[in-house]
C-alpha cells in the first residue's frame, strides 16, 4: 500500500516535469540557451526528458522532427546515438519529413547514420516489421532512394539477428 501511495504521489510530479516539453517550448529554449544546454537539461532526472523527446521524435510529426534538427548540433556521443535512432524510427511514419531534415553537417542526422538501421533495443520481430514498413514508405517518395539504398546495403552486410546486440 505504501508503494502505491508513493507512486501516486510521484507520478504527477513526473508528468509535470515533462508536460511543458512541446516543440514550441523546446525551440524557444534551444534558441535562447543552445542545443547542448537543452540536451543537458533533458538528461536530468534519469534522462526522463530526453526519453520523452526522443519518443515524440520517433513518431515522425514534422514539429518534432524540426526539434530533432535543432538538437543535433548540441549532441555528444550518447545523445547523438539516441537521436539518430529516434529519427530512424520515424521513417515509416513520415519518410518525407525525415528525409527533409537529413544533413551531412551533423552526424546524428546524416543519411549514413539514420538510414543504416541504428537500433540496439528492438526485438527481432520489431526490427523485421520496421524494415518492411520503412522500405514500403521509402519506395513511395522520390527522395527516398538514397536512404533505401543505404538500408538495403546495411541489411546485406549484416550477420544473423543476435538478441545480445
Secondary structure, DSSP 8 states (H G I E B T S, - for coil): -HHHHHHHHHHHHHHHHHHT--HHHHHHHHHHH-HHHHHHHHHHHHHHHHHHHHHHHHTT-HHHHHHHHHHGGG--HHHHHHHHHHHHHTTTT-HHHHHHH--TTSGGG-HHHHHT---SS--HHHHHHHHHHHHHHHHTSGGGHHHHHHHHHHHHH-----TT-
